[in-house]
Amino acid sequence: MVERYAVVSCHVERPLDDTAWERFARMQARRPGGFRIAALIRPPDEEAGEDAGRWLARAREAAERGPLGHHTHWGGPSQARPVARDPAERVRREGSWLREAGLEPTVFCGGGWYLDEAVAGAVAALGYADCTATAFRLRYLSESERRLEAAEPCHLELHDGRRLLELPTTHSLGMLFRAALRPDTLREPLVHVYFHDTDLLDRRRAAALRLALALLARRRAPSDLDAAIQRARAQELPVRRAFAR
């Protein structure tokens, strides 16, 4: 029998914005629908002069309330996708810094849904699972912009033989709300909902999220990303060669 459950993650892109942080922290603590919300948090940007000490204090708080994830913005706080340099090098550098600070993220999500093989290799080397793949196309990304599509958990096979566990993101807030009202459209065994901390700055969107998660909890057993990783690693999953040779 196929397990049917759901997890929720937040892309925490303004961790040093007091209002955005307070609303996310409150949402995470309340566990709407019974969901432990994963904080996929963007590390502080040195070039932008972000306060690493205050960031670390908040990241540690988030890790006490739910799973902690690493969310890279390659072009700085407001530019998610890579614009120059080596995307994989930044992931490695940030991952090392997080570990040196005593944090242990378990999952990665690329900013702007970007993932290439070098980045996937860096993610695998850090011991993370990945949730950058989506089950849907992002309207703001053109056909030529790199992204990975997947509807169900799988292993991504890299050229060197390593495998990266992929737990795709399946629903945005809007998609979840529509699916919750029409449960016949909710077919994925693992429903993975994401939202942004900035969504919580709009009280109507925050209220819609709480309602949608309450409805989702009636259709799927609430879980969290760390539990989903453990389940997936205990299963035989399909293997995908996602990157062209």
C-alpha positions as CSV (number, residue, x, y, z in Angstrom):
1,M,0.0,0.0,0.0
2,V,1.4,3.4,-1.0
3,E,1.9,5.8,1.9
4,R,0.2,9.1,1.4
5,Y,1.4,12.0,3.5
6,A,2.3,15.7,3.2
7,V,5.2,18.0,4.2
8,V,5.5,21.8,4.3
9,S,8.6,24.0,3.8
10,C,9.1,27.8,3.8
11,H,11.8,29.5,1.8
12,V,13.1,31.9,4.4
13,E,14.6,34.6,2.3
14,R,14.4,37.6,4.7
15,P,15.7,36.1,7.9
16,L,16.9,39.5,9.2
17,D,13.6,41.3,8.4
18,D,12.1,41.6,11.9
19,T,8.4,41.5,10.7
20,A,8.9,38.7,8.2
21,W,10.8,36.7,10.8
22,E,8.3,37.2,13.6
23,R,5.5,36.1,11.4
24,F,7.3,33.0,10.1
25,A,8.5,32.1,13.7
26,R,4.9,32.4,14.9
27,M,3.6,30.2,12.0
28,Q,6.2,27.6,12.5
29,A,5.6,27.4,16.3
30,R,1.8,27.0,15.8
31,R,2.2,24.1,13.4
32,P,-1.0,24.8,11.3
33,G,-2.7,21.5,10.4
34,G,-0.2,19.7,12.6
35,F,2.6,20.3,10.1
36,R,6.2,20.9,11.4
37,I,7.3,23.5,8.8
38,A,10.8,23.2,7.5
39,A,12.8,26.4,7.4
40,L,14.8,26.4,4.1
41,I,16.9,29.4,5.1
42,R,19.1,31.6,3.0
43,P,22.6,32.1,4.6
44,P,23.7,35.6,5.3
45,D,25.3,37.5,2.4
46,E,28.8,38.9,3.3
47,E,28.8,41.3,0.4
48,A,25.5,42.8,1.5
49,G,26.8,43.2,5.0
50,E,24.2,41.0,6.7
51,D,24.6,40.3,10.4
52,A,25.8,36.7,10.7
53,G,25.4,36.7,14.5
54,R,21.8,37.7,14.4
55,W,21.2,35.3,11.5
56,L,22.7,32.3,13.5
57,A,20.5,33.0,16.5
58,R,17.4,32.9,14.3
59,A,18.5,29.9,12.4
60,R,19.1,28.0,15.7
61,E,15.6,29.0,16.8
62,A,14.1,27.7,13.6
63,A,16.0,24.4,13.9
64,E,14.4,23.8,17.3
65,R,10.9,24.2,15.8
66,G,11.3,22.0,12.7
67,P,13.6,20.7,10.0
68,L,16.4,23.0,8.8
69,G,17.3,23.4,5.2
70,H,19.9,25.3,3.2
71,H,18.5,27.7,0.5
72,T,21.1,29.3,-1.7
73,H,20.6,32.7,-3.4
74,W,23.6,32.9,-5.8
75,G,23.3,36.5,-6.7
76,G,22.7,38.0,-3.3
77,P,19.5,38.6,-1.2
78,S,17.4,39.7,-4.1
79,Q,18.9,37.6,-6.9
80,A,18.1,33.9,-6.6
81,R,19.5,32.3,-9.7
82,P,23.3,32.3,-10.6
83,V,24.5,35.3,-12.5
84,A,28.3,34.6,-12.5
85,R,31.0,32.6,-10.7
86,D,30.7,28.9,-9.8
87,P,27.3,28.0,-8.4
88,A,28.6,24.8,-6.8
89,E,31.5,26.6,-5.0
90,R,29.0,28.8,-3.3
91,V,27.0,25.9,-2.1
92,R,30.1,24.2,-0.7
93,R,31.3,27.4,1.0
94,E,27.9,28.1,2.6
95,G,27.5,24.4,3.7
96,S,31.0,24.4,5.3
97,W,30.1,27.7,7.1
98,L,26.8,26.3,8.4
99,R,28.5,23.2,9.8
100,E,31.3,25.2,11.4
101,A,28.6,27.3,13.1
102,G,27.1,24.1,14.5
103,L,24.1,23.9,12.3
104,E,23.1,20.7,10.5
105,P,20.7,21.3,7.6
106,T,19.3,18.1,6.1
107,V,17.9,19.4,2.8
108,F,18.8,21.8,0.0
109,C,16.7,24.0,-2.3
110,G,18.4,26.0,-5.0
111,G,17.3,29.7,-5.3
112,G,15.1,30.2,-8.4
113,W,14.8,26.4,-8.6
114,Y,18.3,26.2,-10.1
115,L,20.1,22.9,-10.0
116,D,22.9,21.6,-12.3
117,E,25.1,18.5,-11.9
118,A,28.0,20.3,-10.2
119,V,25.5,21.8,-7.7
120,A,23.9,18.4,-7.2
121,G,27.3,17.0,-6.5
122,A,28.0,19.6,-3.9
123,V,24.6,18.9,-2.3
124,A,25.3,15.2,-2.2
125,A,28.8,15.7,-0.7
126,L,27.2,17.7,2.1
127,G,24.9,14.8,2.9
128,Y,21.7,16.7,2.1
129,A,18.6,15.5,0.4
130,D,17.3,17.9,-2.3
131,C,13.9,19.5,-3.0
132,T,14.8,21.8,-5.9
133,A,12.9,19.8,-8.5
134,T,9.3,20.8,-8.9
135,A,6.2,19.0,-10.2
136,F,5.1,22.2,-12.0
137,R,6.6,24.8,-14.3
138,L,7.3,28.2,-12.9
139,R,5.8,30.9,-15.1
140,Y,8.7,33.3,-14.6
141,L,11.2,30.8,-15.9
142,S,11.7,30.5,-19.7
143,E,12.1,27.1,-21.4
144,S,15.8,27.8,-21.7
145,E,16.4,28.4,-18.0
146,R,17.7,25.3,-16.2
147,R,15.3,23.5,-13.8
148,L,14.5,20.0,-12.9
149,E,11.0,18.4,-13.0
150,A,9.9,15.5,-10.9
151,A,6.5,14.5,-9.4
152,E,7.6,11.8,-6.9
153,P,10.6,11.0,-4.8
154,C,13.6,9.5,-6.7
155,H,17.3,9.2,-6.7
156,L,19.3,11.5,-9.1
157,E,22.2,9.6,-10.5
158,L,25.3,11.7,-11.1
159,H,28.0,10.9,-13.6
160,D,30.4,9.7,-11.0
161,G,27.9,7.1,-9.7
162,R,26.8,9.0,-6.6
163,R,23.1,9.4,-6.0
164,L,21.2,12.3,-4.6
165,L,17.8,11.8,-2.9
166,E,15.2,14.1,-4.5
167,L,12.0,15.0,-2.7
168,P,10.3,17.3,-5.2
169,T,8.2,20.3,-4.3
170,T,4.7,19.6,-5.6
171,H,2.5,22.5,-4.7
172,S,2.7,26.3,-4.3
173,L,0.3,28.0,-1.9
174,G,-2.1,28.8,-4.7
175,M,-2.0,25.3,-6.1
176,L,-2.5,23.8,-2.7
177,F,-5.6,26.0,-2.0
178,R,-7.2,24.9,-5.3
179,A,-6.3,21.2,-4.7
180,A,-7.7,21.3,-1.1
181,L,-11.0,22.5,-2.5
182,R,-10.9,19.7,-5.1
183,P,-9.4,16.7,-3.4
184,D,-9.8,14.5,-6.5
185,T,-6.9,16.5,-8.0
186,L,-4.6,15.7,-5.1
187,R,-3.0,12.5,-6.5
188,E,0.7,12.6,-5.4
189,P,1.7,10.1,-2.7
190,L,4.0,12.8,-1.2
191,V,2.5,16.3,-1.2
192,H,5.2,18.9,-0.6
193,V,3.9,22.4,-0.2
194,Y,6.2,25.4,-0.2
195,F,5.6,29.1,0.6
196,H,7.9,32.1,1.2
197,D,8.3,34.0,4.4
198,T,7.2,37.1,2.4
199,D,3.8,35.5,1.8
200,L,3.2,36.0,5.5
201,L,3.5,39.8,5.2
202,D,0.1,39.7,3.5
203,R,-2.5,38.7,6.1
204,R,-4.9,37.3,3.5
205,R,-2.2,35.0,2.1
206,A,-1.2,34.0,5.6
207,A,-4.9,33.2,6.4
208,A,-5.2,31.2,3.2
209,L,-2.1,29.2,4.0
210,R,-3.5,28.3,7.5
211,L,-6.8,27.2,6.0
212,A,-5.2,25.3,3.1
213,L,-3.0,23.4,5.5
214,A,-6.0,22.5,7.8
215,L,-7.8,21.2,4.7
216,L,-4.7,19.3,3.5
217,A,-4.4,17.6,6.9
218,R,-7.8,16.0,6.3
219,R,-6.5,14.5,3.0
220,R,-2.9,13.5,3.9
221,A,-1.2,12.5,7.1
222,P,0.9,15.5,8.3
223,S,4.6,14.8,8.4
224,D,7.8,16.8,7.9
225,L,10.8,16.8,5.6
226,D,13.2,15.0,8.0
227,A,10.7,12.2,8.4
228,A,10.1,12.1,4.6
229,I,13.9,11.8,4.1
230,Q,14.0,8.9,6.5
231,R,11.1,7.1,4.8
232,A,12.5,7.7,1.3
233,R,16.0,6.3,2.3
234,A,14.3,3.2,3.6
235,Q,12.5,2.6,0.3
236,E,13.5,1.5,-3.2
237,L,13.0,4.5,-5.3
238,P,13.3,5.0,-9.1
239,V,16.7,6.3,-10.3
240,R,16.8,9.1,-12.8
241,R,19.7,10.3,-14.9
242,A,18.7,13.9,-14.8
243,F,21.8,15.5,-16.2
244,A,22.8,15.2,-19.8
245,R,26.2,13.5,-20.4
